[in-house]
Amino acid sequence: MTAEAGLDLLVDGPVATIVLNRPDRLNAQTPGMWAALRAIGEDLDPAVRVVVVRATGRAFSAGLDRSLFAPEGIGALARATDERADAQIRGFQAGFTWLRRPDLVSIAAVQGHAIGAGFQLALACDLRVLADDAQLCMAETSLGIVPDLAGSKPLVDAVGYSRAIEICLTGRRVGAGEAARLGLATLVVRRADLESATTDLVAALLAAPAGAVRETKALLSGAAGRDHAEQEELERAAQIRRLRALFES
């Protein structure tokens, strides 16, 4: 299913690598690709701790495949009932949202254009390593639609409400240097160094014990929505679990 959808999946022990592999279409995305992403998340080996999302060719992803703008494409959602359309879009989103599961750390390795759905796929990951030629763009609003692949909240979380509004409503391109300044990029490297830099980051993430990584990610991922007392209570509970796991073993 993955190859037919334009994806390759490579699993090497605790590391799974998802490769967008439609370079002739600049890795443009389709509902079949989102279904394959969702299936990967559902079937992933529990031993996997880090997921890398990367792409072949000169672009990470040019966004929606233009064929989807035909009446039989996403236009079919306009003719569906609210309930059916909601269910279909929820299924599309599920291909992205699992990348933020607490038991995994996900990394997007981005070169060239990451437009629309491509930008949202990068935003779905916990960390983003950008090549210096990366160009990020949220193009949906300019096309008369909205970013609905679970990308709006991580964008606001990363850059703030005002800057997210400006990026989405203008549809402008954000280069790698600006992405680093705004907090969209974890790391910016030369295009030639993208693979090696990602490999080094994976190794650093795997160095810490899995249980501590999982608990720390859970603490950090929800921290922005909690007050100090609530966060401190969760820190105490997590630390007690970790100490018991360490000393009882």
C-alpha positions as CSV (number, residue, x, y, z in Angstrom):
1,M,0.0,0.0,0.0
2,T,2.8,2.4,0.9
3,A,4.6,2.1,-2.4
4,E,1.4,2.5,-4.4
5,A,0.7,5.7,-2.4
6,G,4.1,7.2,-3.1
7,L,5.7,6.3,0.2
8,D,8.5,4.0,1.3
9,L,8.9,2.7,4.8
10,L,12.3,1.6,6.2
11,V,12.5,0.3,9.7
12,D,15.9,-0.3,11.3
13,G,15.5,-1.3,15.0
14,P,14.3,1.8,16.9
15,V,14.2,4.0,13.9
16,A,11.5,4.2,11.2
17,T,12.1,6.3,8.1
18,I,9.1,7.3,5.9
19,V,10.2,8.5,2.5
20,L,7.9,10.5,0.2
21,N,8.8,9.1,-3.1
22,R,6.9,10.8,-5.9
23,P,9.8,13.0,-7.1
24,D,8.3,13.4,-10.6
25,R,5.3,15.2,-8.9
26,L,7.5,17.0,-6.3
27,N,6.0,14.6,-3.8
28,A,2.6,16.1,-4.1
29,Q,0.1,14.5,-1.7
30,T,-3.1,12.5,-2.2
31,P,-5.7,10.9,0.1
32,G,-4.0,7.6,-0.7
33,M,-0.8,8.9,0.8
34,W,-2.6,10.1,3.9
35,A,-4.3,6.7,4.3
36,A,-0.9,5.0,4.0
37,L,0.6,7.4,6.6
38,R,-2.2,6.6,8.9
39,A,-1.7,2.8,8.4
40,I,2.0,3.2,9.1
41,G,1.2,4.8,12.5
42,E,-1.4,2.1,13.3
43,D,1.0,-0.8,12.5
44,L,4.3,0.6,13.7
45,D,6.5,-1.8,15.6
46,P,6.4,-0.9,19.3
47,A,10.2,-1.0,19.4
48,V,10.4,2.1,17.2
49,R,11.4,5.2,19.2
50,V,12.2,7.7,16.4
51,V,10.4,8.4,13.1
52,V,12.1,10.3,10.4
53,V,10.0,11.8,7.5
54,R,12.0,12.7,4.4
55,A,11.6,12.9,0.7
56,T,13.3,12.1,-2.6
57,G,14.0,14.7,-5.2
58,R,14.4,18.4,-5.1
59,A,11.3,19.1,-2.9
60,F,10.0,17.8,0.4
61,S,6.4,18.2,-0.9
62,A,4.6,20.6,-3.2
63,G,1.4,20.2,-1.3
64,L,-1.9,18.8,-2.7
65,D,-1.7,17.0,-6.0
66,R,-3.5,19.3,-8.4
67,S,-5.7,16.5,-9.7
68,L,-7.5,16.7,-6.3
69,F,-9.0,20.1,-7.3
70,A,-11.2,18.3,-9.9
71,P,-14.9,17.9,-9.0
72,E,-14.4,14.2,-8.3
73,G,-11.4,15.1,-6.0
74,I,-11.8,17.1,-2.8
75,G,-14.8,18.7,-4.5
76,A,-16.7,15.6,-3.6
77,L,-16.4,16.7,0.1
78,A,-18.6,19.7,-0.8
79,R,-21.4,17.4,-2.0
80,A,-21.1,15.0,1.0
81,T,-23.1,15.4,4.2
82,D,-21.5,17.3,7.0
83,E,-21.1,14.0,9.0
84,R,-19.4,12.2,6.0
85,A,-17.2,15.1,5.1
86,D,-16.1,15.5,8.8
87,A,-15.3,11.8,9.0
88,Q,-13.2,11.9,5.8
89,I,-11.2,14.9,6.9
90,R,-10.7,13.3,10.3
91,G,-9.3,10.3,8.6
92,F,-6.9,12.5,6.5
93,Q,-5.7,14.2,9.7
94,A,-5.0,10.9,11.4
95,G,-2.2,10.4,8.9
96,F,-0.5,13.4,10.5
97,T,-1.4,13.5,14.2
98,W,0.1,10.1,15.2
99,L,3.6,11.6,14.6
100,R,3.2,13.5,17.9
101,R,2.5,10.4,19.9
102,P,4.2,10.5,23.3
103,D,6.0,7.2,22.7
104,L,7.8,8.6,19.6
105,V,10.0,11.5,18.6
106,S,9.4,12.5,15.0
107,I,11.8,14.5,12.7
108,A,11.0,16.1,9.4
109,A,14.1,16.4,7.1
110,V,13.0,19.1,4.7
111,Q,14.7,20.2,1.4
112,G,13.3,22.5,-1.2
113,H,9.6,23.4,-1.1
114,A,7.3,22.3,1.7
115,I,4.0,23.9,0.5
116,G,0.5,23.5,2.0
117,A,0.1,19.8,3.0
118,G,3.9,19.5,2.8
119,F,4.3,22.3,5.4
120,Q,1.7,20.7,7.5
121,L,3.5,17.3,7.4
122,A,6.6,19.0,8.6
123,L,4.7,20.7,11.3
124,A,3.2,17.4,12.4
125,C,6.7,16.3,13.5
126,D,8.2,17.2,16.8
127,L,11.5,18.5,15.2
128,R,12.4,19.9,11.8
129,V,15.8,19.8,10.2
130,L,15.8,22.2,7.2
131,A,18.2,22.3,4.3
132,D,19.3,25.9,3.6
133,D,17.2,25.8,0.4
134,A,14.0,25.0,2.2
135,Q,10.9,27.2,1.5
136,L,7.9,26.8,3.7
137,C,4.5,28.0,2.6
138,M,0.9,27.7,3.9
139,A,-0.9,28.1,0.5
140,E,-4.4,26.8,1.4
141,T,-6.0,30.2,2.2
142,S,-4.8,31.6,-1.1
143,L,-6.5,28.7,-2.8
144,G,-9.8,29.4,-1.0
145,I,-9.5,26.6,1.5
146,V,-8.0,26.3,5.0
147,P,-5.1,24.3,6.5
148,D,-7.0,21.3,7.8
149,L,-4.3,18.6,8.1
150,A,-3.7,19.4,11.8
151,G,-1.2,22.1,11.0
152,S,-2.8,25.2,12.4
153,K,-2.2,24.6,16.1
154,P,1.5,23.6,15.8
155,L,2.1,26.6,13.6
156,V,0.6,28.9,16.2
157,D,2.5,27.1,19.0
158,A,5.7,27.6,17.1
159,V,5.5,31.2,15.9
160,G,2.6,32.8,17.8
161,Y,-0.9,33.9,16.7
162,S,0.0,37.1,14.9
163,R,2.8,35.6,12.8
164,A,0.7,32.5,12.0
165,I,-2.1,34.8,10.7
166,E,0.4,36.6,8.5
167,I,2.0,33.5,7.1
168,C,-1.3,31.8,6.4
169,L,-3.2,34.8,5.0
170,T,-0.5,36.1,2.7
171,G,0.6,32.6,1.6
172,R,4.2,33.9,1.4
173,R,7.3,31.6,1.5
174,V,9.4,31.4,4.6
175,G,13.0,30.6,3.9
176,A,15.2,28.4,6.1
177,G,16.9,31.3,7.8
178,E,13.7,33.0,8.8
179,A,12.2,29.6,9.8
180,A,15.1,29.2,12.3
181,R,14.5,32.7,13.7
182,L,10.8,32.0,14.1
183,G,11.3,28.7,15.8
184,L,10.0,26.6,12.9
185,A,13.3,24.9,12.3
186,T,15.2,23.0,15.0
187,L,18.3,23.1,12.8
188,V,19.3,24.5,9.4
189,V,22.1,22.9,7.5
190,R,23.6,22.8,4.0
191,R,21.6,20.8,1.6
192,A,24.5,18.3,1.2
193,D,24.5,17.8,5.0
194,L,20.7,17.2,5.5
195,E,21.0,13.4,5.8
196,S,24.0,13.3,8.1
197,A,22.6,16.1,10.3
198,T,19.4,14.1,10.7
199,T,21.3,10.9,11.4
200,D,23.2,12.7,14.2
201,L,20.0,14.1,15.7
202,V,18.5,10.6,15.7
203,A,21.5,9.2,17.5
204,A,21.3,12.0,20.1
205,L,17.6,11.3,20.7
206,L,18.3,7.6,21.2
207,A,21.0,8.1,23.8
208,A,18.5,8.8,26.6
209,P,16.5,6.0,28.2
210,A,13.2,5.5,26.4
211,G,11.0,5.8,29.5
212,A,12.6,9.2,30.4
213,V,12.1,10.5,26.9
214,R,8.5,9.4,26.8
215,E,7.7,11.1,30.2
216,T,9.6,14.3,29.3
217,K,7.8,14.6,26.0
218,A,4.5,14.2,27.7
219,L,5.4,16.9,30.2
220,L,6.5,19.4,27.5
221,S,3.9,18.7,24.9
222,G,1.0,19.9,27.1
223,A,2.9,22.5,29.2
224,A,1.6,25.5,27.3
225,G,-2.0,24.8,28.2
226,R,-1.4,24.3,31.9
227,D,-0.8,26.6,34.8
228,H,2.3,26.3,37.0
229,A,0.7,24.3,39.8
230,E,-0.8,21.7,37.3
231,Q,2.5,21.4,35.5
232,E,4.4,20.9,38.8
233,E,2.0,18.2,39.9
234,L,2.6,16.3,36.7
235,E,6.3,16.7,37.0
236,R,6.2,15.2,40.5
237,A,4.1,12.2,39.3
238,A,6.3,11.6,36.3
239,Q,9.5,11.7,38.5
240,I,8.0,9.2,41.0
241,R,7.2,6.8,38.1
242,R,10.8,7.2,36.7
243,L,12.5,6.7,40.1
244,R,10.4,3.6,40.7
245,A,11.2,2.2,37.3
246,L,14.9,2.8,37.8
247,F,15.3,1.5,41.3
248,E,12.8,-1.3,41.2
249,S,14.5,-2.7,38.2
